[in-house]
Amino acid sequence: MKNITVSVDDDTYHRARVRAAERKTSVSAIVRQVLGDLAAEENEFARLKRQEDEIIARLEKRHTGFSAEKRMTRDQTHDRHALR
């Protein structure tokens, strides 16, 4: 476990001590919890990557696969009269 030093003004420190006492904990425990929550948050890239993976999984689930019977014949592909 690493120790860190944080400088805050006297009023902030006093109010933090009061809040910690109300919660029956310490200022260090509150700071540890806040930093832990911050470190655990999903960053924007990870959020977008997760959403992309979910969308791809849903699309793959619905995809029925390739079917040769749905393909056009060679004659249909090269029928120039149909294009006019």
GULOVO-714503 format. One line per field, with one value per atom (N, C-alpha, C, O): residue number from 1; residue in one letter; atom name; y, x, z. Coordinates in Angstrom, 2 decimals. Atoms other than C-alpha are relative to their C-alpha. Example, Ala and Ser with C-alpha at 12.3 -4.5 7.8 and 13.67 -1.06 7.14 Angstrom:
REM GULOVO-714503
num	[1; 1; 1; 1; 2; 2; 2; 2]
residu	[A; A; A; A; S; S; S; S]
atome	[N; CA; C; O; N; CA; C; O]
v	[-1.19; -4.50; 1.20; 1.18; -1.19; -1.06; 1.09; 2.20]
u	[0.89; 12.30; 0.90; 1.94; -0.82; 13.67; -0.77; -0.26]
w	[0.00; 7.80; 0.00; 0.66; -0.06; 7.14; 0.73; 0.90]
***
This chain:
REM GULOVO-714503
num	[1; 1; 1; 1; 2; 2; 2; 2; 3; 3; 3; 3; 4; 4; 4; 4; 5; 5; 5; 5; 6; 6; 6; 6; 7; 7; 7; 7; 8; 8; 8; 8; 9; 9; 9; 9; 10; 10; 10; 10; 11; 11; 11; 11; 12; 12; 12; 12; 13; 13; 13; 13; 14; 14; 14; 14; 15; 15; 15; 15; 16; 16; 16; 16; 17; 17; 17; 17; 18; 18; 18; 18; 19; 19; 19; 19; 20; 20; 20; 20; 21; 21; 21; 21; 22; 22; 22; 22; 23; 23; 23; 23; 24; 24; 24; 24; 25; 25; 25; 25; 26; 26; 26; 26; 27; 27; 27; 27; 28; 28; 28; 28; 29; 29; 29; 29; 30; 30; 30; 30; 31; 31; 31; 31; 32; 32; 32; 32; 33; 33; 33; 33; 34; 34; 34; 34; 35; 35; 35; 35; 36; 36; 36; 36; 37; 37; 37; 37; 38; 38; 38; 38; 39; 39; 39; 39; 40; 40; 40; 40; 41; 41; 41; 41; 42; 42; 42; 42; 43; 43; 43; 43; 44; 44; 44; 44; 45; 45; 45; 45; 46; 46; 46; 46; 47; 47; 47; 47; 48; 48; 48; 48; 49; 49; 49; 49; 50; 50; 50; 50; 51; 51; 51; 51; 52; 52; 52; 52; 53; 53; 53; 53; 54; 54; 54; 54; 55; 55; 55; 55; 56; 56; 56; 56; 57; 57; 57; 57; 58; 58; 58; 58; 59; 59; 59; 59; 60; 60; 60; 60; 61; 61; 61; 61; 62; 62; 62; 62; 63; 63; 63; 63; 64; 64; 64; 64; 65; 65; 65; 65; 66; 66; 66; 66; 67; 67; 67; 67; 68; 68; 68; 68; 69; 69; 69; 69; 70; 70; 70; 70; 71; 71; 71; 71; 72; 72; 72; 72; 73; 73; 73; 73; 74; 74; 74; 74; 75; 75; 75; 75; 76; 76; 76; 76; 77; 77; 77; 77; 78; 78; 78; 78; 79; 79; 79; 79; 80; 80; 80; 80; 81; 81; 81; 81; 82; 82; 82; 82; 83; 83; 83; 83; 84; 84; 84; 84]
residu	[M; M; M; M; K; K; K; K; N; N; N; N; I; I; I; I; T; T; T; T; V; V; V; V; S; S; S; S; V; V; V; V; D; D; D; D; D; D; D; D; D; D; D; D; T; T; T; T; Y; Y; Y; Y; H; H; H; H; R; R; R; R; A; A; A; A; R; R; R; R; V; V; V; V; R; R; R; R; A; A; A; A; A; A; A; A; E; E; E; E; R; R; R; R; K; K; K; K; T; T; T; T; S; S; S; S; V; V; V; V; S; S; S; S; A; A; A; A; I; I; I; I; V; V; V; V; R; R; R; R; Q; Q; Q; Q; V; V; V; V; L; L; L; L; G; G; G; G; D; D; D; D; L; L; L; L; A; A; A; A; A; A; A; A; E; E; E; E; E; E; E; E; N; N; N; N; E; E; E; E; F; F; F; F; A; A; A; A; R; R; R; R; L; L; L; L; K; K; K; K; R; R; R; R; Q; Q; Q; Q; E; E; E; E; D; D; D; D; E; E; E; E; I; I; I; I; I; I; I; I; A; A; A; A; R; R; R; R; L; L; L; L; E; E; E; E; K; K; K; K; R; R; R; R; H; H; H; H; T; T; T; T; G; G; G; G; F; F; F; F; S; S; S; S; A; A; A; A; E; E; E; E; K; K; K; K; R; R; R; R; M; M; M; M; T; T; T; T; R; R; R; R; D; D; D; D; Q; Q; Q; Q; T; T; T; T; H; H; H; H; D; D; D; D; R; R; R; R; H; H; H; H; A; A; A; A; L; L; L; L; R; R; R; R]
atome	[N; CA; C; O; N; CA; C; O; N; CA; C; O; N; CA; C; O; N; CA; C; O; N; CA; C; O; N; CA; C; O; N; CA; C; O; N; CA; C; O; N; CA; C; O; N; CA; C; O; N; CA; C; O; N; CA; C; O; N; CA; C; O; N; CA; C; O; N; CA; C; O; N; CA; C; O; N; CA; C; O; N; CA; C; O; N; CA; C; O; N; CA; C; O; N; CA; C; O; N; CA; C; O; N; CA; C; O; N; CA; C; O; N; CA; C; O; N; CA; C; O; N; CA; C; O; N; CA; C; O; N; CA; C; O; N; CA; C; O; N; CA; C; O; N; CA; C; O; N; CA; C; O; N; CA; C; O; N; CA; C; O; N; CA; C; O; N; CA; C; O; N; CA; C; O; N; CA; C; O; N; CA; C; O; N; CA; C; O; N; CA; C; O; N; CA; C; O; N; CA; C; O; N; CA; C; O; N; CA; C; O; N; CA; C; O; N; CA; C; O; N; CA; C; O; N; CA; C; O; N; CA; C; O; N; CA; C; O; N; CA; C; O; N; CA; C; O; N; CA; C; O; N; CA; C; O; N; CA; C; O; N; CA; C; O; N; CA; C; O; N; CA; C; O; N; CA; C; O; N; CA; C; O; N; CA; C; O; N; CA; C; O; N; CA; C; O; N; CA; C; O; N; CA; C; O; N; CA; C; O; N; CA; C; O; N; CA; C; O; N; CA; C; O; N; CA; C; O; N; CA; C; O; N; CA; C; O; N; CA; C; O; N; CA; C; O; N; CA; C; O; N; CA; C; O; N; CA; C; O; N; CA; C; O; N; CA; C; O; N; CA; C; O; N; CA; C; O]
v	[-1.18; 0.00; 1.24; 1.28; -1.23; 3.45; 1.09; 1.16; -1.18; 6.56; 1.21; 1.32; -1.25; 9.93; 1.14; 0.96; -1.20; 13.44; 0.97; 1.23; -0.93; 15.85; 1.26; 1.18; -1.27; 19.52; 0.62; 0.78; -0.68; 21.16; 1.14; 1.15; -1.11; 24.37; -0.47; -1.53; 0.39; 24.31; -0.24; -1.18; 0.14; 24.76; -1.33; -2.04; 1.26; 21.84; -1.18; -2.14; 1.08; 19.63; -0.16; -1.28; 0.06; 20.52; -0.61; -1.48; 0.53; 19.84; -1.48; -2.25; 1.41; 16.55; -0.85; -1.96; 0.76; 15.44; -0.16; -1.22; 0.07; 16.27; -1.02; -1.85; 0.96; 14.32; -1.42; -2.34; 1.34; 11.38; -0.49; -1.66; 0.39; 11.38; -0.36; -1.31; 0.32; 11.44; -1.40; -2.09; 1.31; 8.33; -1.08; -2.23; 0.92; 6.74; -0.62; -1.84; 0.44; 6.52; 1.08; 2.03; -0.99; 8.47; 0.74; 0.30; -0.74; 11.09; -0.86; -0.88; 0.88; 8.63; -1.06; -1.34; 1.02; 5.98; 0.59; -0.05; -0.66; 8.45; 0.28; 0.03; -0.29; 9.55; -1.30; -1.32; 1.30; 5.88; -0.47; -0.96; 0.43; 5.14; 0.83; 0.28; -0.88; 8.16; -0.33; -0.41; 0.33; 7.31; -1.38; -1.58; 1.33; 3.66; 0.06; -0.59; -0.16; 4.66; 0.66; 0.25; -0.71; 7.04; -0.94; -0.93; 0.92; 4.38; -1.09; -1.60; 1.07; 1.86; 0.47; -0.35; -0.52; 4.16; -0.41; -0.48; 0.37; 3.12; 1.27; 2.23; -1.17; 5.57; 0.00; -0.99; -0.16; 6.82; -1.05; -1.60; 1.00; 4.49; -1.36; -2.07; 1.32; 1.43; -0.09; -1.14; -0.01; 2.45; -0.20; -0.99; 0.13; 2.85; -1.39; -1.95; 1.33; -0.42; -1.04; -1.96; 0.92; -2.25; 0.08; -0.95; -0.16; -0.78; -0.62; -1.28; 0.59; -1.78; -1.53; -2.16; 1.45; -5.34; -0.53; -1.58; 0.41; -5.54; 0.05; -0.85; -0.14; -4.31; -1.10; -1.70; 1.06; -6.73; -1.35; -2.15; 1.28; -9.62; -0.14; -1.22; 0.06; -8.72; -0.24; -1.01; 0.19; -8.49; -1.42; -2.03; 1.37; -11.81; -1.01; -2.04; 0.90; -13.42; -0.04; -1.10; -0.06; -12.26; -0.48; -0.86; 0.36; -13.08; -1.49; -2.35; 1.39; -16.23; -0.68; -1.89; 0.60; -16.76; 0.16; 0.61; -0.10; -16.87; -1.15; -2.30; 1.02; -18.70; 0.17; 1.22; -0.06; -19.49; 0.07; 0.58; -0.01; -19.90; 1.41; 1.62; -1.38; -16.14; 0.77; 1.92; -0.68; -15.31; 0.08; -0.75; -0.13; -14.09; -0.98; -1.34; 0.85; -16.33; 0.86; 2.09; -0.74; -15.40; 0.81; 1.95; -0.69; -14.49; 1.24; 2.29; -1.15; -12.22; 1.12; 2.30; -0.98; -10.53; 0.78; 1.99; -0.64; -9.76; 0.41; 0.71; -0.39; -8.94; 1.51; 2.21; -1.45; -5.51; 0.60; 1.80; -0.49; -5.22; 0.40; 1.32; -0.31; -5.17; 1.36; 1.97; -1.26; -2.09; 1.20; 2.34; -1.11; -0.04; 0.36; 1.28]
u	[0.85; 0.00; 0.90; 1.90; -0.77; 1.33; -0.61; -1.83; 0.45; 1.13; 0.12; 1.07; -0.06; 0.33; -0.23; -0.84; 0.20; 0.39; -0.85; -0.56; 0.90; -2.40; -0.08; -0.25; 0.10; -2.45; -1.36; -1.77; 1.29; -5.80; -0.01; 0.77; 0.07; -6.77; -0.62; -1.25; 0.45; -7.66; -1.51; -1.96; 1.46; -11.41; -0.44; -1.29; 0.32; -11.58; 0.37; -0.40; -0.43; -9.60; -0.96; -1.33; 0.91; -11.86; -1.36; -1.88; 1.29; -15.06; 0.11; -0.82; -0.19; -13.63; 0.08; -0.45; -0.09; -12.80; -1.38; -1.71; 1.36; -16.35; -0.82; -1.50; 0.75; -17.85; 0.46; -0.35; -0.54; -15.55; -0.51; -0.86; 0.49; -16.57; -1.48; -1.91; 1.42; -20.25; -0.19; -1.15; 0.08; -19.59; 0.75; 0.82; -0.78; -17.52; 1.16; 1.37; -1.16; -14.47; 1.06; 0.93; -1.07; -11.31; 0.03; -0.56; -0.17; -10.43; 0.77; 0.45; -0.78; -7.88; -0.89; -0.74; 0.90; -10.58; -0.90; -1.17; 0.86; -12.81; 0.79; 0.31; -0.84; -9.96; 0.33; 0.30; -0.29; -9.04; -1.20; -1.04; 1.20; -12.65; -0.22; -0.54; 0.20; -12.90; 1.01; 0.65; -1.02; -9.60; -0.24; -0.02; 0.32; -10.62; -1.14; -1.09; 1.13; -13.92; 0.45; 0.03; -0.50; -12.12; 0.81; 0.65; -0.83; -9.63; -0.83; -0.45; 0.84; -12.42; -0.94; -1.51; 0.91; -14.44; 0.47; 1.67; -0.27; -14.66; 0.34; -0.43; -0.33; -12.86; -0.81; -1.47; 0.83; -14.45; 0.32; -0.59; -0.38; -12.46; -0.55; -1.11; 0.48; -13.35; -1.52; -2.05; 1.46; -17.03; -0.43; -1.33; 0.35; -17.17; 0.36; -0.39; -0.40; -15.27; -1.00; -1.36; 0.99; -17.72; -1.30; -1.89; 1.22; -20.68; 0.16; -0.75; -0.25; -19.11; -0.08; -0.71; 0.03; -18.58; -1.42; -1.78; 1.39; -22.20; -0.80; -1.59; 0.73; -23.54; 0.41; -0.44; -0.48; -21.36; -0.55; -0.95; 0.54; -22.48; -1.48; -1.92; 1.42; -26.15; -0.18; -1.05; 0.10; -25.61; 0.37; -0.28; -0.41; -23.78; -1.06; -1.23; 1.05; -26.58; -1.17; -1.77; 1.12; -29.18; 0.39; -0.48; -0.46; -27.05; -0.26; 0.11; 0.33; -28.30; 1.09; 1.02; -1.09; -25.13; -0.18; -1.23; 0.01; -24.30; -0.80; -0.71; 0.78; -26.65; 0.20; -0.12; -0.25; -25.67; -1.29; -1.29; 1.26; -29.33; -0.53; -1.37; 0.47; -29.84; 0.82; 0.51; -0.86; -27.11; -0.66; -1.49; 0.48; -27.85; 0.76; 1.90; -0.68; -27.07; 0.95; 0.90; -0.93; -24.32; -0.76; -0.40; 0.79; -26.91; -0.68; -0.71; 0.65; -28.78; 1.03; 0.74; -1.04; -25.54; 0.41; 0.66; -0.47; -24.59; -1.11; -0.83; 1.13; -28.07; -0.03; -0.53; -0.08; -27.49; -1.37; -1.59; 1.33; -31.09; -0.78; -1.59; 0.71; -32.34; 0.42; -0.31; -0.50; -30.23; -0.58; -0.44; 0.53; -31.98; -1.38; -1.96]
w	[0.00; 0.00; 0.00; 0.72; 0.13; -0.91; 0.87; 1.02; -0.74; 1.25; -0.90; -1.68; 0.75; -0.31; 0.96; 2.02; -0.81; 1.10; -0.82; -1.98; 0.66; 0.24; 0.85; 2.07; -0.72; 1.18; -0.26; -1.41; 0.10; 1.89; 1.01; 1.96; -0.94; 3.61; 1.32; 1.38; -1.34; 7.32; 0.07; 0.74; -0.05; 6.76; -0.63; -0.09; 0.67; 4.32; 0.88; 1.00; -0.88; 6.70; 1.18; 1.52; -1.15; 9.64; -0.41; 0.28; 0.44; 7.67; -0.38; -0.13; 0.34; 6.36; 1.26; 1.28; -1.26; 9.91; 0.63; 1.17; -0.55; 11.03; -0.76; -0.15; 0.81; 8.12; 0.25; 0.31; -0.28; 8.80; 1.36; 1.51; -1.33; 12.47; -0.06; 0.60; 0.14; 11.49; -0.60; -0.27; 0.63; 9.39; 0.79; 0.37; -0.85; 12.16; -0.77; -0.73; 0.76; 9.92; 0.06; 0.83; 0.02; 9.16; -1.33; -2.32; 1.24; 6.58; -1.00; -2.19; 0.88; 5.18; -0.65; -1.84; 0.56; 4.73; -1.07; -2.08; 0.99; 2.90; -1.28; -2.38; 1.17; 0.61; -0.74; -1.97; 0.60; 0.00; -0.83; -1.95; 0.71; -0.99; -1.26; -2.32; 1.16; -3.31; -1.09; -2.26; 1.00; -5.03; -0.61; -1.80; 0.52; -5.35; -1.00; -2.04; 0.93; -6.95; -1.30; -2.39; 1.18; -9.31; -0.88; -2.10; 0.77; -10.37; -0.65; -1.71; 0.53; -10.96; -1.10; -1.82; 1.01; -13.22; -1.39; -1.67; 1.38; -16.84; -0.78; -0.76; 0.79; -19.09; -1.30; -1.62; 1.20; -22.31; -1.06; -1.68; 1.00; -24.57; 0.38; -0.46; -0.45; -22.48; -0.13; -0.48; 0.11; -22.42; -1.45; -1.74; 1.42; -26.20; -0.54; -1.33; 0.43; -26.74; 0.50; -0.24; -0.55; -24.44; -0.80; -1.13; 0.79; -26.35; -1.39; -1.88; 1.31; -29.67; 0.07; -0.78; -0.15; -28.45; 0.20; -0.33; -0.22; -27.26; -1.30; -1.57; 1.27; -30.61; -0.97; -1.62; 0.90; -32.58; 0.43; -0.41; -0.49; -30.36; -0.35; -0.73; 0.36; -30.94; -1.49; -1.89; 1.45; -34.71; -0.39; -1.24; 0.32; -34.81; 0.43; -0.21; -0.48; -32.83; -1.00; -1.21; 0.94; -35.38; -1.40; -2.18; 1.35; -38.44; -0.25; 0.55; 0.33; -40.13; -0.80; -1.02; 0.75; -42.11; -1.50; -1.96; 1.45; -45.79; -0.60; -0.16; 0.69; -48.09; -1.50; -2.05; 1.44; -51.68; -0.80; -1.92; 0.74; -52.68; -0.23; -1.10; 0.14; -52.27; -1.03; -1.33; 0.96; -54.79; -1.37; -1.72; 1.38; -58.29; -0.90; -0.62; 0.98; -61.22; -0.82; -0.76; 0.85; -63.64; -1.04; -1.32; 1.02; -66.27; 0.58; -0.07; -0.63; -63.86; 0.29; 0.15; -0.31; -62.87; -1.23; -1.15; 1.22; -66.45; -0.95; -2.11; 0.84; -67.80; -0.14; 0.73; 0.23; -69.26; -0.37; -0.17; 0.35; -70.50; 1.26; 1.22; -1.24; -66.91; 0.56; 1.34; -0.51; -66.24; -0.76; -0.32; 0.80; -68.93; 0.35; -0.24]
***
